[in-house]
Amino acid sequence: MKRVLPFLCVVLLAGSVWAGEPIKIDAGKTQQPISPYIYGQFIEHLGRCIYGGLWAEMIEDRKFYYPIKDDFDPWGTASDRQWNAGPFQYLKASPWRVIGPVGTVTMDTAHAYTGAHSPSIKLPGDGSSAGIAQDGLAFVKGKEYVGHIVLAGDREAAPVIVRLVLGDGSVFDHAIDKLTDGYQSYPLSFTAPSSSDNVRVVILSKGKGSFRVGTLSWMPSDNIKGWRSDTVALLKVLNAPIYRWPGGNFVSGYNWRDGIGDRDKRPPRKNPAWRGVEANDVGIHEYMELMDMIHSEPYVSVNTGLGTVEEVAQEIEYFNGPTGTPMGKLRAQNGHPEPYHVVWWAVGNEMFGNWQLGHMPLEEYVKKHNRVAEAMWKVDLTAKLVGVGNVGPWDEAMLKECAGSMNLLSEHIYVKEKTNVVAHVRQLADEIKRVADAHRKYRKDIDALAGKDIRISMDEWNYWYGDYLFGELGCRYHLKDALGVAKGFHEYFRNSDLFYMANYAQTVNVIGAIKTTPTASSLETTGLALELYRNHFGSIPIEVPQQPGDLDVSAAWTADKKAITVAIVNPLPDASQVAIDWANVAFKPGAKQWVITGDNPNTFNDPGKTPNVTIQEKEATIEGNTLSAPPYSVVMYRLEVR
């Protein structure tokens, strides 16, 4: 039985009681306003974050990066020892199976539609079929799907059939009755009569001669300019103000020119940093369209690894230059005459690490950073630049040598799983504090920072542990991780004078706040924490001088000063109460309350299933000045001021 005395904070811990005076909060003692950029996100061309998560394309290797071979063995397995992740599946060879005798398919390099080669199918000419097929497409009953196929070939090879074979064996054909020597695009459409998660797509002919396939595309018709509508809807729920893109390790080997122009003609590449293929279906224009539809700001990472200073300068000109400039003219030719006016730029990614493409000694990198910054500002003086940081000697050198060539300094933190829930939950906050403490010392010790206010952009932060159930780096998150993310936010708020931006890494599937299957998507528990704080927590932090044991309390005024929000993270197995002595403020009766909780700290959500963890919103009755927190919970109150 729990007993809460007036103005006495009683918190029941596992097997013990913490008791003391009420937490005294002076609502007049405020800190620097919380930057809205603290609620940023990160998306990278990695695993199933873009392709298979955000992007609506259903066909694997649709531009035939891998040669189609008679020996069909497309999938490999790998594990990630560093993060203790068990085997996961990745594409190691062509997912296209040959239909016909050995030698039916060759890769034509002389007439490649895009990339290095295109498949050429030699037909037997005896009335039997030959072609290629791919398994594993997922369709939903009653839903329309649209696409197109690019073909060329002999007249006698027609008709070419694009066939869909559903899981129940039913067959639906679309005939291309006429072929030409040059590649032509032919539209496709299909409404699924039943649901199936293993549909086969077949491209075949019974004609004579040969035909070539340039590319094939299938998407749900409700895609939004190529983006999955269900995933986009969840991005809108997260309501993040800014998205960092395209990497991550990916960017250090990425050529931005591969992602512009006719989407079908963009060359497929091996992902430079991760497993699998980069289709280049998503590039600058697609990313900017996504930012527009979800009302978020772009934050573009540039390649300071294998990329050159000139390439970076041309990229910023492509984004922001007027049409009178060479790159602005090229952008206009690709469909967007108006400059994009991108403000935020990450100058490189993790160049301190020997895993990074183009890694170089620190004394050389500071020179490259300064050259890149100078070239970028020569193109656009309004650009805000974020340098590569890493607490320790790297940070110290960057701040000493490059303080005049950046606006913010980037940091990254990741933590693993701990068996003790309280210890697990506090990890991110501890890491955030470690970074903040280091930067406070830099400000005292580094002369180059005098008169400057170079704050921190925590460009990547998250838990990272467990098997990859959702593709490469696609680990599952639990209720205890949501509590840790919430506690991490509290630490950002306590250091609001230092942290200007934070980008949760990542958004979809890859250590992501959203998880997807081919036909469903849902917010992870961590996504719920991101949603709650972004949409409901106040913006002017109030000092909380004392924390009640293992609980974590944060408070903030709303921007209009009409209410105070109070959030409590309870990592304990018992319900807890916090009494607060408000020194100089009184509240109206009642409050609005939001709660994230579940049966146990390892509870999780899965796409396509009823969620086990949600945000519960209700009107709450407050007894005196005591606020309650259920077991294993994040609870937030909005208290209206009299």
C-alpha positions in Angstrom: 0.0 0.0 0.0 1.4 3.4 -1.0 0.7 6.5 1.0 1.4 10.0 -0.3 1.6 12.8 2.3 1.0 16.4 1.3 4.2 17.8 -0.2 6.1 14.7 0.6 7.7 12.8 -2.3 7.5 9.1 -1.8 8.9 6.9 -4.5 8.8 3.2 -4.1 11.9 1.5 -5.5 12.5 -2.2 -5.9 12.6 -3.3 -2.3 13.3 0.2 -0.8 11.7 3.6 -0.2 13.1 6.9 -1.1 11.7 9.7 1.0 12.5 13.4 1.2 11.2 16.9 0.8 9.1 17.7 -2.2 10.9 18.8 -5.3 11.0 22.5 -5.1 10.6 24.0 -8.6 10.7 27.8 -9.1 8.9 28.3 -12.4 10.7 31.6 -12.8 14.0 29.9 -13.1 14.1 29.0 -16.8 16.8 28.0 -19.2 17.5 28.8 -22.8 14.5 27.7 -25.0 14.6 24.2 -26.5 15.6 24.3 -30.1 12.9 22.6 -32.3 15.8 20.9 -34.2 16.3 18.7 -31.1 13.5 16.6 -32.6 15.2 15.9 -35.9 15.5 12.6 -37.7 18.0 10.8 -39.9 17.5 8.7 -43.0 20.4 6.9 -44.8 20.7 4.7 -47.9 21.2 1.6 -45.9 19.3 -1.7 -45.4 15.6 -1.2 -45.7 15.5 2.5 -44.6 14.9 4.0 -48.0 14.3 1.0 -50.3 11.8 -1.4 -48.7 10.8 1.1 -46.0 10.2 4.6 -47.3 10.3 4.1 -51.1 7.3 2.3 -52.7 9.2 0.3 -55.3 8.5 -3.4 -55.0 11.0 -4.9 -57.5 14.4 -5.9 -56.3 17.4 -4.9 -58.5 15.0 -3.5 -61.1 17.9 -2.0 -63.2 19.9 -5.3 -63.1 23.1 -4.3 -61.3 23.8 -8.0 -60.8 24.2 -10.1 -63.9 21.4 -12.7 -64.3 23.0 -16.2 -64.2 21.8 -19.7 -64.7 23.0 -20.5 -61.2 20.4 -18.9 -59.1 21.6 -18.0 -55.6 20.6 -14.5 -54.7 20.6 -14.3 -50.9 23.4 -14.3 -48.5 23.5 -14.2 -44.7 25.7 -12.2 -42.4 26.0 -11.2 -38.8 27.2 -8.1 -37.0 29.6 -9.1 -34.3 30.3 -5.6 -33.1 26.6 -5.1 -32.1 25.9 -8.8 -31.3 23.4 -9.1 -34.1 22.5 -12.6 -35.4 22.3 -13.6 -39.0 20.4 -11.4 -41.4 19.6 -11.8 -45.1 21.0 -9.5 -47.8 21.0 -9.5 -51.6 24.4 -10.9 -52.9 23.5 -11.7 -56.5 20.7 -11.3 -59.0 17.2 -12.0 -57.6 16.0 -12.8 -61.2 15.6 -16.5 -62.1 16.1 -17.7 -65.7 13.2 -19.3 -67.5 14.4 -21.5 -70.3 17.5 -23.6 -71.0 21.1 -22.7 -70.0 22.3 -19.7 -72.0 18.9 -18.2 -72.4 19.9 -14.9 -70.7 23.0 -13.0 -71.5 24.0 -9.5 -70.2 24.2 -7.1 -73.1 26.9 -4.5 -72.5 26.7 -2.9 -76.0 23.0 -1.9 -75.7 22.7 -1.4 -71.9 19.7 0.7 -71.0 21.4 2.0 -67.9 24.4 0.9 -65.9 26.9 -1.7 -67.2 24.5 -4.1 -68.9 20.9 -5.2 -69.6 19.5 -8.7 -69.8 19.0 -10.1 -73.3 16.6 -13.1 -73.6 17.2 -15.4 -76.5 14.0 -17.2 -77.4 13.9 -20.9 -78.4 11.6 -20.2 -81.3 9.8 -23.5 -80.9 6.8 -22.2 -79.1 8.2 -22.7 -75.6 8.6 -19.8 -73.2 11.8 -18.1 -72.1 12.3 -15.1 -69.9 13.1 -14.1 -66.3 11.2 -14.2 -63.0 11.3 -12.8 -59.5 9.5 -14.0 -56.4 8.5 -12.3 -53.2 6.3 -9.5 -54.1 3.4 -8.7 -51.7 -0.1 -7.6 -52.7 -3.1 -6.6 -50.7 -6.6 -7.6 -51.8 -8.5 -4.8 -53.6 -5.5 -2.6 -53.9 -4.4 -1.2 -57.2 -0.7 -1.4 -58.4 0.9 0.5 -61.2 4.1 0.3 -63.0 5.9 0.2 -66.3 8.4 -2.0 -68.2 11.1 -0.8 -70.6 11.7 -3.2 -73.5 13.4 -3.5 -76.8 13.8 -6.4 -79.2 12.9 -8.2 -82.4 9.4 -7.8 -83.8 9.0 -11.6 -83.9 9.7 -11.6 -80.1 6.3 -10.0 -79.4 4.1 -10.4 -77.6 6.1 -10.1 -74.4 4.0 -11.1 -71.4 4.4 -9.4 -68.0 2.8 -12.0 -65.7 1.8 -12.0 -62.0 1.4 -15.4 -60.3 -0.4 -15.1 -57.0 0.1 -17.3 -54.0 -3.1 -19.3 -54.8 -1.7 -20.0 -58.3 -4.0 -17.6 -60.2 -2.3 -15.9 -63.2 -2.7 -12.4 -64.6 -1.0 -11.4 -67.9 -0.3 -8.1 -69.5 0.8 -8.4 -73.1 3.2 -6.1 -74.9 2.2 -6.7 -78.5 4.8 -4.6 -80.3 8.5 -4.2 -79.8 11.0 -1.8 -81.4 14.8 -1.9 -81.8 15.1 1.0 -79.4 13.9 0.8 -75.8 10.3 1.8 -75.2 8.4 2.2 -71.9 5.0 0.4 -71.5 2.5 1.1 -68.7 1.2 -1.6 -66.4 -1.6 -1.8 -63.9 -3.2 -4.5 -61.7 -5.8 -4.7 -59.0 -5.2 -7.6 -56.6 -8.1 -10.0 -56.3 -6.6 -11.5 -53.1 -3.8 -10.9 -50.7 -0.5 -12.7 -51.1 3.0 -12.1 -49.7 4.8 -14.2 -52.3 3.7 -13.1 -55.8 5.9 -14.0 -58.7 6.5 -11.5 -61.5 7.5 -13.0 -64.8 8.7 -11.4 -68.0 8.5 -14.0 -70.9 7.8 -14.6 -74.5 7.0 -17.6 -76.8 8.1 -15.7 -79.9 11.3 -15.8 -82.0 14.5 -13.9 -81.9 15.4 -12.0 -78.7 14.3 -9.1 -76.5 16.0 -6.9 -73.9 14.7 -5.6 -70.6 15.7 -2.1 -69.6 13.9 -2.0 -66.3 10.7 -2.9 -64.6 8.8 -1.0 -61.8 5.8 -1.9 -59.7 4.4 0.3 -56.9 1.1 0.6 -55.0 -1.0 3.2 -56.8 -1.4 5.2 -53.6 2.3 6.0 -53.6 3.0 9.8 -53.1 5.5 10.7 -55.8 7.2 7.3 -55.3 7.0 7.3 -51.4 5.0 4.8 -49.5 1.8 6.5 -48.3 1.6 4.5 -45.0 5.2 5.4 -44.1 4.7 9.0 -45.1 1.7 9.1 -42.8 3.8 8.0 -39.9 6.5 10.6 -40.7 3.7 13.2 -40.4 2.9 11.8 -37.0 6.5 12.1 -35.9 6.3 15.7 -37.1 10.1 16.1 -37.1 11.3 19.5 -38.1 14.4 18.4 -40.1 15.8 15.3 -41.7 19.5 14.5 -42.2 20.2 12.7 -45.6 21.8 10.7 -47.3 24.2 9.4 -44.7 25.9 8.3 -42.6 28.8 6.1 -43.9 27.0 6.0 -47.2 27.7 9.6 -48.1 31.5 9.2 -48.0 31.3 7.1 -51.2 28.2 8.7 -52.8 28.3 10.7 -56.0 25.2 13.0 -55.9 25.1 13.1 -59.7 24.0 9.5 -59.8 20.7 10.5 -58.2 19.5 13.1 -60.7 17.9 13.0 -64.1 15.5 10.3 -65.5 15.0 7.9 -62.7 15.0 4.8 -64.9 18.3 5.9 -66.5 20.2 6.5 -63.2 22.8 3.8 -62.9 22.6 1.3 -60.1 25.6 1.0 -57.9 27.0 -1.3 -55.2 26.2 0.5 -51.9 29.6 1.9 -51.1 29.4 1.5 -47.4 26.9 -1.2 -46.7 25.5 -4.4 -48.2 23.2 -4.5 -51.2 22.6 -2.3 -54.2 21.9 1.4 -54.4 19.3 1.8 -57.2 19.6 5.6 -57.2 15.9 5.9 -57.5 16.0 8.3 -54.6 18.2 11.3 -55.1 18.1 15.0 -54.5 14.7 15.7 -56.1 12.9 12.9 -54.5 14.4 13.8 -51.1 13.3 17.4 -51.5 9.8 16.3 -52.5 9.6 14.2 -49.3 10.6 17.2 -47.2 8.0 19.3 -48.9 5.2 16.8 -48.3 5.9 16.3 -44.6 6.8 20.0 -44.0 10.3 19.3 -42.8 13.6 21.1 -43.5 16.4 19.3 -45.4 19.8 18.8 -43.8 22.2 17.5 -46.5 25.4 15.6 -45.8 28.2 16.1 -48.3 31.0 13.8 -49.3 34.3 14.8 -47.7 35.5 11.2 -47.8 36.1 10.1 -51.4 34.5 13.3 -52.7 36.4 16.3 -53.9 36.1 20.0 -52.9 34.9 20.7 -56.4 32.1 18.1 -56.3 30.8 19.5 -53.0 30.8 23.0 -54.4 28.9 21.9 -57.4 26.4 20.0 -55.2 25.5 23.1 -53.2 25.2 25.1 -56.4 22.8 22.4 -57.8 20.6 22.8 -54.7 20.8 26.5 -54.2 22.2 28.2 -57.3 20.1 30.4 -59.6 19.4 29.1 -63.1 22.2 31.4 -64.4 24.8 29.1 -62.8 25.9 25.9 -64.5 24.5 23.6 -61.8 21.3 25.7 -61.4 20.7 25.4 -65.1 21.1 21.6 -64.8 18.7 21.5 -61.9 16.2 23.4 -64.0 16.6 21.0 -66.8 15.8 18.2 -64.3 12.5 19.8 -63.5 13.1 22.3 -60.7 14.0 25.9 -61.9 13.7 27.5 -58.4 16.6 27.0 -56.0 15.9 24.8 -53.1 17.4 27.2 -50.5 18.8 24.4 -48.3 20.2 26.0 -45.2 21.8 23.1 -43.2 24.8 21.1 -44.4 26.7 18.3 -42.7 30.3 18.7 -43.9 31.2 15.0 -43.9 30.4 12.0 -41.7 32.6 10.3 -39.0 35.8 11.1 -40.8 37.6 10.3 -37.5 36.9 6.6 -38.1 39.1 4.2 -40.1 35.9 2.5 -41.3 35.0 5.7 -43.2 35.7 5.8 -46.9 38.4 8.4 -47.5 39.5 8.4 -43.9 42.7 10.5 -43.4 44.8 11.7 -40.5 43.3 14.4 -38.4 45.9 17.0 -39.3 45.0 16.5 -43.0 41.2 16.4 -42.4 41.1 19.8 -40.7 42.6 21.3 -43.8 40.1 19.5 -46.1 37.2 20.7 -43.9 38.4 24.3 -44.2 38.8 24.0 -48.0 35.3 22.5 -48.3 33.7 25.1 -46.1 35.4 27.9 -48.0 34.2 26.5 -51.3 30.6 26.1 -50.0 30.4 29.6 -48.6 31.8 30.9 -51.9 28.7 29.5 -53.5 26.2 30.3 -50.7 27.1 32.6 -47.8 23.8 31.7 -46.1 24.7 28.0 -45.7 24.9 26.7 -42.1 27.8 24.2 -41.8 28.1 21.3 -39.3 31.6 19.9 -38.8 32.5 16.3 -38.0 33.1 15.9 -34.3 34.1 13.2 -31.8 34.8 13.9 -28.2 38.5 13.9 -27.5 41.5 14.9 -29.6 39.4 15.1 -32.8 37.0 17.6 -31.3 39.8 19.7 -29.9 41.6 19.9 -33.3 38.4 20.7 -35.2 37.6 23.5 -32.7 41.1 24.9 -32.7 41.7 24.7 -36.5 38.1 25.0 -37.9 36.2 27.2 -35.5 35.8 29.9 -38.2 34.6 27.3 -40.7 31.5 25.8 -39.0 28.3 26.8 -37.3 27.8 23.6 -35.3 29.8 20.5 -34.4 28.4 17.1 -34.9 28.5 14.2 -32.3 27.3 10.6 -32.5 26.3 8.3 -29.6 25.0 4.7 -29.6 24.5 2.4 -26.6 23.8 -1.3 -26.3 21.5 -3.3 -24.0 21.9 -3.7 -20.3 20.1 -6.4 -18.3 19.2 -4.0 -15.4 16.3 -1.8 -16.6 17.3 1.3 -14.6 20.9 1.1 -16.0 19.6 0.4 -19.5 17.3 3.4 -19.4 19.9 5.9 -18.2 22.5 5.2 -20.9 21.6 7.7 -23.5 21.2 10.5 -20.9 24.6 9.6 -19.5 26.2 9.8 -23.0 24.5 13.1 -23.7 25.8 14.5 -20.5 29.3 13.2 -21.2 29.3 15.1 -24.5 27.9 18.3 -22.9 30.5 18.2 -20.2 33.3 17.9 -22.7 32.0 20.8 -24.7 31.7 23.0 -21.6 35.4 22.3 -21.0 36.3 23.1 -24.6 34.6 26.5 -24.2 36.8 27.3 -21.2 40.1 25.9 -22.6 40.2 26.5 -26.4 41.1 30.1 -27.3 39.7 29.8 -30.8 36.2 29.6 -29.3 36.4 33.0 -27.7 33.4 35.1 -28.8 31.9 32.1 -30.7 28.9 30.0 -29.9 29.5 26.6 -31.7 26.8 24.4 -30.3 26.3 20.6 -30.8 24.4 18.8 -33.4 23.8 15.2 -32.1 23.5 13.9 -35.6 23.1 10.3 -34.6 21.8 8.9 -31.2 20.0 5.7 -30.3 20.0 2.3 -28.8 21.6 -0.3 -31.1 21.3 -4.0 -30.0 19.5 -7.2 -30.9 19.0 -9.3 -34.0 18.3 -7.6 -37.3 14.7 -8.7 -37.8 13.9 -5.9 -40.3 16.9 -6.2 -42.7 20.4 -4.9 -42.2 20.6 -3.0 -38.9 16.9 -3.5 -38.5 16.7 -4.3 -34.7 13.6 -4.2 -32.7 12.9 -1.7 -29.9 11.1 -2.3 -26.6 9.3 -0.2 -24.0 12.6 0.2 -22.0 14.1 1.9 -25.1 11.3 4.4 -25.2 12.0 5.3 -21.6 15.6 5.7 -22.4 14.8 8.0 -25.4 12.6 10.1 -23.1 15.3 10.4 -20.5 17.7 11.4 -23.2 15.4 14.2 -24.2 15.4 15.4 -20.5 19.2 15.6 -20.7 19.0 17.6 -23.9 16.6 20.0 -22.1 19.0 20.4 -19.1 21.7 21.4 -21.6 19.5 23.5 -23.9 22.3 26.1 -24.2 24.6 23.6 -25.8 22.4 21.3 -28.0 21.0 23.0 -31.0 20.1 20.0 -33.1 19.7 16.2 -32.6 18.8 13.7 -35.3 17.4 10.4 -34.0 19.1 7.6 -36.0 17.4 6.3 -37.9 13.8 6.7 -39.0 12.7 3.6 -40.8 13.7 -0.1 -40.2 17.5 0.6 -39.8 17.7 1.1 -36.0 14.5 3.0 -36.8 11.5 4.5 -34.9 9.3 3.1 -37.7 9.2 -0.5 -38.8 7.7 -1.9 -42.0 6.8 -5.1 -43.8 6.1 -4.9 -47.5 2.4 -4.1 -46.8 2.3 -2.6 -43.2 4.1 -0.1 -41.0 3.9 1.0 -37.4 5.6 3.2 -34.9 8.1 1.5 -32.6 8.0 2.3 -28.9 10.9 4.8 -29.4 8.8 6.4 -32.1 6.0 7.0 -29.6 8.5 8.8 -27.3 9.6 11.0 -30.2 6.0 11.8 -31.1 5.0 12.6 -27.6 7.8 15.1 -26.8 7.8 16.7 -30.2 4.1 17.3 -30.2 3.3 18.0 -26.5 6.3 19.0 -24.4 6.9 22.7 -23.7 9.7 24.8 -25.2 11.1 26.8 -22.3 12.8 24.5 -19.8 12.4 25.1 -16.1 15.2 24.1 -13.7 14.5 21.0 -11.8 17.1 21.1 -9.0 16.5 17.6 -7.5 15.7 14.3 -9.1 13.6 11.7 -7.1 15.8 8.6 -7.0 15.8 6.6 -10.2 12.9 8.6 -11.7 13.7 11.5 -14.0 11.6 14.7 -14.0 11.6 17.5 -16.6 9.5 20.6 -16.8 8.9 23.4 -19.3 6.7 26.3 -20.0 4.8 26.3 -23.2 5.8 29.1 -25.6 2.7 31.1 -24.7 3.4 30.8 -21.0 -0.2 29.5 -20.5 0.8 26.1 -19.2 3.6 24.0 -17.8 4.4 20.5 -19.0 5.9 18.0 -16.6 7.3 14.7 -17.8 8.3 11.8 -15.6 10.3 8.7 -16.7 9.7 5.8 -14.4 12.0 2.8 -15.1 10.8 0.9 -12.0 8.4 -2.0 -11.7 6.1 -0.1 -9.2 3.9 2.9 -9.7 5.6 6.0 -8.2 4.5 9.4 -7.0 6.3 12.7 -7.2 5.3 15.7 -5.0 6.3 19.1 -6.3 6.4 22.3 -4.3 5.7 25.0 -7.0 7.2 28.1 -5.4 5.4 30.8 -7.3 2.7 29.4 -9.6 -0.8 28.0 -9.2 -2.7 25.8 -11.6 -6.3 25.3 -12.7 -8.0 22.1 -11.5 -7.3 19.0 -13.5 -4.7 18.4 -16.2 -4.1 16.7 -19.5 -2.1 13.5 -19.3 -0.2 11.3 -21.8 1.2 7.9 -20.8 3.4 5.4 -22.6 3.6 2.2 -20.7 3.1 -1.6 -21.1 3.0 -4.9 -19.3 6.8 -5.3 -19.0 10.0 -3.4 -20.1 10.5 -5.7 -23.1 7.1 -5.1 -24.6 7.2 -4.1 -28.3 5.1 -3.3 -31.4 5.1 -5.1 -34.7 3.8 -3.7 -38.1 0.6 -5.2 -39.2 -0.4 -6.3 -35.6 -2.4 -4.5 -32.9 0.2 -2.4 -31.0 1.1 -3.4 -27.4 2.3 0.1 -26.6 0.5 3.3 -27.5 0.3 6.9 -26.3 -2.7 7.0 -23.9 -4.2 10.5 -23.7 -6.8 11.5 -21.0 -7.9 14.1 -18.6 -6.3 13.6 -15.2 -7.3 14.6 -11.7 -4.3 15.9 -9.6 -4.4 15.3 -5.9 -2.7 18.3 -4.3 0.7 18.8 -6.0 1.4 15.1 -6.5 1.9 13.5 -9.9 1.8 9.8 -10.5 3.8 7.6 -12.8 2.7 4.0 -13.6 5.3 1.2 -13.7 7.7 1.3 -16.6 6.3 4.5 -18.0 6.8 7.9 -19.6 4.0 10.1 -18.3 3.5 13.8 -19.3 1.2 16.3 -17.7 0.0 19.6 -19.1 -0.9 21.9 -16.2 -2.8 25.1 -17.1 -1.7 28.1 -15.2 -4.3 30.2 -13.3 
